[in-house]
Amino acid sequence: MEELENKRKEYDRLKIKLDNVAKKKYGMDNYGGFPSKEKFNLYIEENKNDLENLKLLREQIRQLEWDLMTPEEQEREKEVLRLMREKREGKRH
């Protein structure tokens, strides 16, 4: 449980840092939009390592959350994901 909280704190810290950089240096607005495709691509290129770390932290958090679930909670989660996938694919209304 402590490991999960530590990962969440690290993720939040890095996310805030990247959001601040994006707003100040690249002109990102409050909705996550950039003024141009060029600014967005420049942001991605110049912050590649931090963005990769953010992605890795997000994956680690998901795995820790999954590992902390009971088998019943995991089954419910699988069912919810299955239903969402079916709805997205147009198999469910």
C-alpha positions in Angstrom: 0.0 0.0 0.0 2.8 2.4 0.8 4.5 1.6 -2.5 1.3 2.6 -4.3 1.1 5.9 -2.5 4.7 6.7 -3.2 4.2 5.9 -6.9 1.1 8.1 -6.9 3.0 11.0 -5.3 5.9 10.6 -7.7 3.5 10.5 -10.6 1.6 13.6 -9.4 4.8 15.5 -8.9 6.1 14.7 -12.4 2.7 15.5 -14.0 2.5 18.9 -12.3 6.1 19.6 -13.4 5.4 18.7 -17.0 2.1 20.7 -17.1 3.9 23.7 -15.8 6.7 23.4 -18.4 4.1 22.9 -21.1 2.1 26.0 -20.1 5.1 28.3 -19.5 7.5 27.3 -22.3 5.1 25.9 -25.0 1.9 27.9 -24.4 -0.4 24.9 -23.5 -3.8 26.1 -22.4 -5.8 24.9 -19.4 -7.5 22.2 -21.5 -4.2 20.6 -22.6 -4.2 22.2 -26.1 -1.0 23.6 -27.6 -1.0 26.7 -29.9 0.3 24.7 -32.8 1.3 21.2 -33.9 4.9 22.4 -34.0 4.8 23.5 -30.3 3.3 20.2 -29.4 5.9 18.2 -31.2 8.7 20.3 -29.7 7.3 19.7 -26.2 7.2 15.9 -26.9 10.7 15.9 -28.2 12.3 18.0 -25.5 10.5 16.2 -22.6 10.7 12.6 -24.0 12.4 11.2 -20.9 10.0 12.7 -18.4 7.0 11.6 -20.5 8.4 8.1 -20.7 8.9 8.1 -16.9 5.3 9.3 -16.5 4.0 6.5 -18.7 6.1 4.0 -16.7 4.7 5.3 -13.4 1.2 5.1 -14.7 1.7 1.5 -15.7 3.3 0.7 -12.3 0.3 2.3 -10.4 -2.2 0.3 -12.5 -0.3 -2.9 -11.7 -0.1 -2.2 -8.0 -3.8 -1.3 -7.9 -4.6 -4.6 -9.6 -2.3 -6.6 -7.3 -4.1 -5.1 -4.3 -7.5 -6.1 -5.5 -9.2 -9.2 -4.3 -10.0 -11.9 -6.9 -13.6 -10.8 -6.8 -12.7 -7.2 -7.4 -10.4 -8.3 -10.3 -13.3 -10.3 -11.9 -15.6 -7.2 -11.6 -13.0 -5.0 -13.1 -12.5 -7.5 -16.0 -16.3 -7.5 -16.6 -16.5 -3.7 -16.6 -13.7 -3.5 -19.1 -15.3 -6.1 -21.3 -18.6 -4.2 -21.3 -16.8 -0.9 -22.0 -15.0 -2.5 -24.9 -18.2 -4.0 -26.3 -19.9 -0.6 -26.1 -17.0 1.1 -27.8 -17.1 -1.5 -30.6 -20.8 -0.9 -31.1 -21.8 -4.4 -29.8 -23.7 -2.9 -26.8 -26.0 0.2 -26.6 
